[in-house]
Amino acid sequence: MKIIDLFVPENENDNAPIIDIYPHDIEPDTNTVKLYLNESLPINSLILSLSIIDRDSGDNGRVTWKLNESLLIPFELIRLTENTGELRTKNFLDYELTSEYNLTLEAYDHGRSLPKLTYLNIHIIILDENDNKPKFEDNHIIATINEHVKINNLYGYEIFHLHAYDYDQGLNGEIIYSIINNNEKIFQIDSNTGIIRAMIEFDRKQQDTYVIQVEARDKGIPSLSSRGTITFRIISQNEYSPVCNTNSHNNISWSIMENSEYGTLIGIISCRDDDIDEQNRQISVYSHWFPDEKNDYQNQYKIPFDIITKKSNASESTVFIILSVNGSIDREIISFYKLLLIVSDHGNPPQSINISIEIKILDENDHCPKLHIDSSLIMINRDITKKNFLINLIAFDNDTNSNGNVTFELSPSTAPLFINLYSNGTLIVQTDSNLINDDSLILLYVQIRDHGQPIPCRIVETLRLFIGSNKTNWLNIIKNNNFDDRSLNLDNDGFQQGKRMAHAYSISSTSISSPLFQYPSMPLLSTRKHIFAVFIGSSILMFIVILTMVLCFIDCIHKNTKQKNHKLSMMKTNGVNKHNSIPLTKEKHSLTLLPMTTKNVYKDNSSKNHYKSLISTTKLKPIIAISSSNSHSSSSIDSTTRANTAHNRAMTNTYTYVALNTSEDLMPADFDDHINNNVDNKGIELMMTTV
C-alpha cells in the first residue's frame, strides 16, 4: 500500500469581485449601465437586480458592497442575501425637478495582502412625460380697448398678448393658443405667440364690453390644455401721450462727481398724462442703459444708479422719475453713462415717449502723479556731453483738467547750482561746470504735483545723477546699481507745505546722499576713491616696515649664531695646539692674532717676493712671529701662497697662529741676488699654517 502526499497550494487573492445585473447589460469597457425610467414610475418599483460573486475562497472571496448614494435621490438598495440585492424607487420621479442621476456601486473583497475592488456606474435618465398642462398667469383676465382706433391694415392692431407656461420639455411643453368662442371678424389670435389683434373699430356707445374664452394646449401625446377668459372693456380714446419736463428733443444732460456717496440725488423728471380715463393716464417707466450692465471676468461692473418712480400727491396723473447713486462711481473706469427712458401710458393701444439722458462723471482729484522712467540712475559722460545734458521727465496723472495737470520742481535747499528743472519736466545739467567733480553721484529730490482743487496731490521722487568721464568704469557703475526704497521717506522741508503728500512708488531709490545736497557725512565717489588709495598705500608701507624689521631680526640671530660658532672653533683649536706646544723661552709671552689685512714681509723687508720657489725639508713647520711684552713683530706670508688659497682669505678670522720654532730647514731654492742693497736685510722667515 502506497501513501501519496497531496500538496494543496494556499489560495491567493487573484480574482476581483464580479457584479452581475438583470435585466440590463453592462456597456463594454466602461463598467457603466444606463437606465431609462419614466417619471410616472410608482414608488417601490424594481429598477434592477444584482448579484456579486468572488471566485476566491476564505477572506479573499468574502465581499462587501455598497451604493454611494445621497439622501436626496429617490432610490434605495435593498439587500436580499449576502451577495444579492435590488435597486428600487423610494419616491416619485420628477423630470422637471431632476432629469438624470449618477450612482456608483462598489464591491471589494477582504484579501489580506491587497483587496481587489470592482465598481459599477449606474446612469439613470428620467424620461419626460406630459404630466403638466399649460397654465395661464390668471384665468380671468381684464383688459381695455380704446374706442375709435382706426384700422390701417388687414391684420388689425395688437390689443393683448396672451401668455401661458408649461413645465414639460420638448413637444410636451410647446403650447398652441386659440379662441374658443371667437368671431374672427372681431378678434384674431396668433396660435404660436398668443398675440390678440382687434379687427374692427370699437364704439363703447354700441358695446362697452367683450368677453372671449381662450385655450392653451400642449403638443404632448396625449395633449393637455387649460382654458381662461379675457374681458375687454371699451374705454375712451387714448388721446394724449405722456408729457415730461424736458426740452423739445427730450434730451437731458446731468453730471455727478465720482466717488459720490450712496443715495446722492442726480436728477428728477416729472411726467404727466392728460387723458380723462384712468387707464389711459396711468404711466409706467422702462429703462435701458448704455453701456449694458455687464458682470463677467474681464469687465466687471454694475450700473451704479437707481431709478425710482413715485406718484405725485397733488395729481394722480403725475409721476416723478428720481435718479440717484446706488453704487461706486469711478470716472477712470467709465466716464459717462447713457440712459434711455421709455415713458408709456396704459392705453390700448398705448402711447409713449422716449427720453435720452447722458450722465457725465466729473473728475475728482483722487489720483497722484506717477513718474514714468525706466531707471532712477541717470549716467552722464562729460567727455561726450561737454556742455549741457538734457532729459525730459514724463509723469502721468489719471485725473483730468487741473487735477491731471502735472508740474515739476527741485528741492531749493538741495538742488545744486549747475542743475535746472523746468516746470514742464525738462532737466538740464551743465556738464562743463567747475562745481562738478568726476565720478560724483548727485541725488536730486524732484517734487511732482498736480493742480487739483481744493487739495493738490504731490509726490517726491529721488533721481540719481552719476557724472563721469571716459576714464570711468561704467560697467561697474551699472553693476553696482542696487538700490532700495528707503530714500522715499524724505524730509520735505524744502518744498511748499500744506499739500497732500503721497509716497513715490514708480522708481526704486536708495538712501545714498551727496555733499552737494548738504550731507557732509556721505562723501563723493571721487573722495572715497582717494581715501581708498591712501589706505592701500599706508598698508603697503606698513608691510614693508614690518618685513624689514623681521629681516633685521633674522640677520641679528644669524650673526650671533656665527659669532658663537667662531668662538667655539677658536676654543677647540687652541686646545689642540696647546697640547702639543713647546715653550721657546722662559720669558712671559703672549699670543697676538694677526689682523684680517696683513702685509707680507720677507727677509729683505721688501714688499715683493724675490723667491722663485720654496724648497722644504723633510718636516715643514709653521713659523709665526711671537712678540713679547716689550716688542711686536709682523708676520710675513708668501703672496703667491695667499693667492693660491682664496678660501683661506675668506676665512681669515678662523686662522690660528701658533709659535712653533724658528727653522732653517726651509730654504729658498733660487735666491735673487739682485736685491736692492738699500733695503734692510734683517728679518726672519715666517711660515703659516691653518687649522
Secondary structure, DSSP 8 states (H G I E B T S, - for coil): -----------------EEEEESS--BTTTTEEEEEEETT--TT-EEEEEEEE-SS-GGGT-EEEEEE--TTSSEEEEE-SSSEEEEEE-S---TTT--EEEEEEEEEE--SS---EEEEEEEEEEE--S----EES-SEEEEEEETT----STT-EEEEE--EE----GGGG-EEEEETT--TTTEEE-TTT-EEEE-S---TTT-SEEEEEEEEEE-SSS--EEEEEEEEEEE-------EESS-TT-EEEEEEETT--TT-EEEEEEEE---SSHHHH-EEEEEEEES--EESSSSEE---EEEEEEE-SS-TTEEEEEEEE-S---TTT-SEEEEEEEEEE--SS--EEEEEEEEEEE--S----EEE-S-SEEEEETTTS-SEEEEE-EEE-SS-GGGG--EEEE-TTT--TTEEE-TTSEEEEETT-TT--TTEEEEEEEEEE---SSS-EEEEEEEEEEEE-TTS-HHHHHHT----SGGGS---TTS--SSEEE---SS-------GGGT-TTS--HHHHHHHHHHHHHHHHHHHHHHHHHHHHHHHHHHHHHHHHHHHHHHHHHHHHHHHH-----SS-EE-----SS-----TTS-SS--BS-EE--SS---B---EESS--------HHHHHH-HHHHHTGGG---------SS-EESSB-S---TTS-------B----
